[in-house]
Amino acid sequence: MSDDPRQRLERARVRANFQRAAADYDRVAVLQREVGARLLERLDLLKIDPERILDLGCGTGHALEALGRRYPRARLIGLDLAEAMLHQARRRRRLRDRLRRRYGYFCADACALPLAADSVDLVFSNLTLQWLDDPAPAFAEVFRVLRPGGAFLFTSLGPDTLKELRASWSAADGFVHVSPFLDLHDLGDALLRAGLADPVMDVERLTLTYDTVDALMRDLKTLGARNAAAGRPRGLTGKGRLARVRAAYEAYRDAQGRLPASYEVNFGLAWMADPKPPPPPPEGVAVVSLERLRRGRP
């Protein structure tokens, strides 16, 4: 979580960006599908047979559909901040799944899940957490809804994501153009503070390449990965600034004549202990033993 108020993400802006992107999202979501496939492969290592699965930030439902095939007896919940994304996800369902009512959909925030406590066996989340300023409220909600023995499996983008684009914009002006991303160690610490057990974190680095920086920015716009930082420029971007961005990005052109776009992908896994512990107190709140108070001790 950044202490710079300019880098704070505006949730309404994030929602609006993905609302606009829903119809064309799958056309350019190459990285999202690849990372989602790698996350799904990690389920092979988990000895679980979930009855109820939450896809947190399900987008157009690509991973939700794959989860349904992997666990044919499970009931599945798709949750996303953007209603238009859920509309696309609903269209993926097969007729027999519609008749069986295997799927449910909620338009809601990851930090306020509309689910009962201890109601989910697996929370799966692919490339959603980077759209939160602070993962702590979302992790607290995952703790609340996970049943004892349940698993939380997720990916998020790390700080080196789009480092070339961030540096090129920095050479052009002083505004925030690329959203900040959460560090792997901060995510692991936040999982522990939320009460989740045995967190395992690792990172993979992927690179997409483009002919021009304009093509990269078009893809980001189509994906809904537009700038939602409070410190973003509010007016139109002038031709002069864009020219400076293009010139700065040229320094990264590789031997094959392509421009790289780097992605640092954090993979995380945590468990709900069995039996489930009580939720940890909010930060700054001290828990005092009643017995110690009776003895006159702090």
PyMOL commands that set and color helices and strands:
alter all, ss='L'
color gray80, all
select helices_A, chain A and resi 5-7+11-28+30-45+62-70+83-90+95-100+129-131+136-145+163-170+184-193+213-223+239-252+290-294
alter helices_A, ss='H'
color red, helices_A
select strands_A, chain A and resi 52-56+75-80+103-107+120-125+146-157+197-210+259-271
alter strands_A, ss='S'
color yellow, strands_A
deselect
rebuild
show_as cartoon
